[in-house]
Amino acid sequence: MKKDMKINRRRFITSGALGVLGLPLLSIPSRNAAPSDRVRVAVIGLGSQGRSHMNWFNNLPDAEIAALCDLDKKRLEETRKQLQSINPDSRADIYTDFRHVLDRKDIDAITCATPDHWHALVAIMASQAGKDVYGEKPLTYSLTEGQAMLKNLKGNNSVFQLGTQIHAGENYHRVAEIIQSGRLGKIHTVRLWKTGGSPGLGFPPNQDPPDTLDWNMWLGPAPYEEYTPVRCHGTYRYFLDYSGGVFADFWCHIADIMFMSIHPKGLSSIESRGERPQDGIADAPRWIDVDFKFEDLNVYWTTKPPDVPGSDKMHIGAHFEGANGSLTCDYTTRFIKLNNEILTDLPEVPVTLTRSPGHQQNFVNAVKSRTQPESNLVYAREMTIPMHLAVISFRLKRKLRWDSLKERFIGDEAADFLLSRTYRKPWSLPS
Ligand SMILES: NC(=O)c1ccc[n+]([C@@H]2O[C@H](COP(=O)([O-])OP(=O)(O)OC[C@H]3O[C@@H](n4cnc5c(N)ncnc54)[C@H](O)[C@@H]3O)[C@@H](O)[C@H]2O)c1
């Protein structure tokens, strides 16, 4: 899809597509869209999640995989073959350096499923090259990166969707409707949890990276370290240099339902407790519990589930406590406690939220209509901030006070210092 097509579509869709709820109506994809009407997508980072991106976008009638990119040639070749097998007509080009993908004028959007420490830079550089972005969670490695992303993507008028696909599901929409209906009364407490923690991964020796892998590029803006396989594919997420462990991995999946339902504001304090693993070189929390104080709302993150209805079967969950009742949910189930009864729905609560056509279709529709999708950057950034602050509290082992307007800690230079990091040269974060 060329730039002028974008403008044509913008006129076409925005002229008649505002729904009664003030939300953009979600267009029904036309089967067999003409090639000129398809959004041309490049997938960057081809681990298990990048391959899911490839499958998802390949299956959309009005999207087309135009390029695949990974700095690991072995993974790149395997994924190219996989695409050929599911779509023999595909003419996707392959790249080891994402900057060459961004040079392509005929690519409309990129998806990014690299490790977390690359998310912001890839998204910003893509937006500077005129691309829209479907980017994986967690949104960013640091809070400062989120600020830079917001400034750049807004300035370049880029569409952004965070890859939290559960957001699009029926259960989250229904939970949000029930909470927003007020039937449970004012929500004063939310409990979020994810069982299990990050492993230490042992003490493997350093070794030469495989010839097929560009290790220096993989590290990108992160500090230089010698290669050992556990630092790289998949298990990188257990190192604080690249991510924030199980906590950072799952925070946005389940905090999403809290933000979707009540969008808490005015975060003022964060207190993490936890331990790093003792059995290896990885340093993300083996367990972490966090107390957050928002305006009129207490939020507790725990590694063990709280004792609430249904939680024994949920490895991840959210529990809302209101003045009149409570609701416990995970990605697909919910238990409502009202008047001493446990229910799965409140039929008297009307359907008020527009349902998603699917998380990736929602993005493609937004690209075509030049609107922002459901998990857009403003939303995703606000949802991600508490996670960054909790990791800093974990690292410093103390309670932190936060000024949510200035986006700085109160009277704590050391904590402020950890809101950003110095990029390893030649990489730098655009301001
Ligand atoms: N939405 C979800 O449910 C979900 C599920 C799993 C993973 N994820 C997210 O997806 C991302 C990837 O996770 P994964 O498990 O597939 O990781 P992975 O380590 O298996 O794959 C990442 C791939 O990115 C490549 N890569 C690294 N830097 C690159 C760069 N600069 N340019 C091109 N390629 C680069 C690596 O070589 C690797 O093949 C993570 O951010 C993770 O949090 C999301």
The ligand as an SDF file (V2000), in Angstrom:
LIG
                    3D

 44 48  0  0  0  0  0  0  0  0999 V2000
    2.0220  -11.0690   23.2900 N   0  0  0  0  0  0  0  0  0  0  0  0
    2.3820  -12.2360   23.7950 C   0  0  0  0  0  0  0  0  0  0  0  0
    1.5760  -13.0260   24.2950 O   0  0  0  0  0  0  0  0  0  0  0  0
    3.8350  -12.6170   23.7470 C   0  0  0  0  0  0  0  0  0  0  0  0
    4.2120  -13.9640   23.8690 C   0  0  0  0  0  0  0  0  0  0  0  0
    5.5730  -14.2750   23.7870 C   0  0  0  0  0  0  0  0  0  0  0  0
    6.5260  -13.2720   23.6130 C   0  0  0  0  0  0  0  0  0  0  0  0
    6.1110  -11.9840   23.5180 N   0  0  0  0  0  0  0  0  0  0  0  0
    7.1060  -10.9140   23.3250 C   0  0  0  0  0  0  0  0  0  0  0  0
    7.7040  -11.0590   22.0560 O   0  0  0  0  0  0  0  0  0  0  0  0
    9.0710  -10.6900   22.1080 C   0  0  0  0  0  0  0  0  0  0  0  0
    9.9270  -11.8440   21.5860 C   0  0  0  0  0  0  0  0  0  0  0  0
    9.7490  -12.9690   22.4110 O   0  0  0  0  0  0  0  0  0  0  0  0
   10.2870  -14.4070   21.9500 P   0  0  0  0  0  0  0  0  0  0  0  0
    9.9240  -15.3500   23.0360 O   0  0  0  0  0  0  0  0  0  0  0  0
    9.8440  -14.7060   20.5630 O   0  0  0  0  0  0  0  0  0  0  0  0
   11.8990  -14.1250   21.9910 O   0  0  0  0  0  0  0  0  0  0  0  0
   13.0750  -14.8270   21.2110 P   0  0  0  0  0  0  0  0  0  0  0  0
   14.3270  -14.4630   21.9180 O   0  0  0  0  0  0  0  0  0  0  0  0
   12.7960  -16.2720   21.0350 O   0  0  0  0  0  0  0  0  0  0  0  0
   13.0320  -14.1430   19.7650 O   0  0  0  0  0  0  0  0  0  0  0  0
   13.4850  -12.8480   19.5180 C   0  0  0  0  0  0  0  0  0  0  0  0
   14.1040  -12.8230   18.1320 C   0  0  0  0  0  0  0  0  0  0  0  0
   14.4510  -11.4720   17.8120 O   0  0  0  0  0  0  0  0  0  0  0  0
   15.7180  -11.4920   17.1520 C   0  0  0  0  0  0  0  0  0  0  0  0
   16.3220  -10.1690   17.2710 N   0  0  0  0  0  0  0  0  0  0  0  0
   16.9250   -9.6140   18.3500 C   0  0  0  0  0  0  0  0  0  0  0  0
   17.2810   -8.3510   18.0860 N   0  0  0  0  0  0  0  0  0  0  0  0
   16.9410   -8.1120   16.7950 C   0  0  0  0  0  0  0  0  0  0  0  0
   17.0850   -6.9890   15.9450 C   0  0  0  0  0  0  0  0  0  0  0  0
   17.6520   -5.8560   16.3480 N   0  0  0  0  0  0  0  0  0  0  0  0
   16.6500   -7.0980   14.6600 N   0  0  0  0  0  0  0  0  0  0  0  0
   16.0900   -8.2490   14.2140 C   0  0  0  0  0  0  0  0  0  0  0  0
   15.9210   -9.3490   14.9930 N   0  0  0  0  0  0  0  0  0  0  0  0
   16.3370   -9.2630   16.2770 C   0  0  0  0  0  0  0  0  0  0  0  0
   16.4770  -12.6050   17.8080 C   0  0  0  0  0  0  0  0  0  0  0  0
   17.5410  -13.0660   17.0090 O   0  0  0  0  0  0  0  0  0  0  0  0
   15.3680  -13.6380   18.0080 C   0  0  0  0  0  0  0  0  0  0  0  0
   15.2680  -14.5310   16.9130 O   0  0  0  0  0  0  0  0  0  0  0  0
    9.3550  -10.3250   23.5600 C   0  0  0  0  0  0  0  0  0  0  0  0
    9.3140   -8.9390   23.7290 O   0  0  0  0  0  0  0  0  0  0  0  0
    8.2310  -10.9750   24.3350 C   0  0  0  0  0  0  0  0  0  0  0  0
    7.9020  -10.3060   25.5270 O   0  0  0  0  0  0  0  0  0  0  0  0
    4.8000  -11.6430   23.5660 C   0  0  0  0  0  0  0  0  0  0  0  0
  1  2  1  0
  2  3  2  0
  2  4  1  0
  4  5  1  0
  4 44  2  0
  5  6  2  0
  6  7  1  0
  7  8  2  0
  8  9  1  0
  8 44  1  0
  9 10  1  0
  9 42  1  0
 10 11  1  0
 11 12  1  0
 11 40  1  0
 12 13  1  0
 13 14  1  0
 14 15  2  0
 14 16  1  0
 14 17  1  0
 17 18  1  0
 18 19  2  0
 18 20  1  0
 18 21  1  0
 21 22  1  0
 22 23  1  0
 23 24  1  0
 23 38  1  0
 24 25  1  0
 25 26  1  0
 25 36  1  0
 26 27  1  0
 26 35  1  0
 27 28  2  0
 28 29  1  0
 29 30  1  0
 29 35  2  0
 30 31  1  0
 30 32  2  0
 32 33  1  0
 33 34  2  0
 34 35  1  0
 36 37  1  0
 36 38  1  0
 38 39  1  0
 40 41  1  0
 40 42  1  0
 42 43  1  0
M  CHG  2   8   1  16  -1
M  END
$$$$
